[in-house]
Amino acid sequence: MIRDADPAADAARIAEIYDHYVAHDTATFETEPVSADEMWARIARIQDRGLPWIVAEEGGRVLGYAYAGPFRDRAAYRHTLESTVYLDADARRAGTGTALYSALLERLRTLDGTAHAPVHSVMGVIALPHPGSVALHERLGFRHVGTVADAGFKLDRWIDVGYWQLML
């Protein structure tokens, strides 16, 4: 089941999923765990802007989440969003990411423009190499538009960042 995230009910589980990547992966450039309270605030900030933050749930357990937020905070960027998806490490390669991302994109296509400007494009920002993430984005119609070499340093190595864009 895919549903809107509930900051109060879901923040701790979302932080748990995310913190796996903080500690063990380069998918995020954060290096310190995120508390449930901080995650609650992040979810609320996105939803307060009229943007979707959704979760995939099975048997009452959140398996992953996806959301879209501003690509940049300058006014001229208001029609471009950055999308994000994270899955529980044990839920990968089971179709959950595709289902979550597809649901997120559908919500972005149908934003009415009252709470947020109509969405023209969505950016996927991927630490490289992450072939699964690249495959997911390309399967959903994103195309590679650029790479920044050595954009971050984590887990004792330099990491490139690729940009994938989907025009809605």
Disulfide bonds with the S-S distance in Angstrom:
none
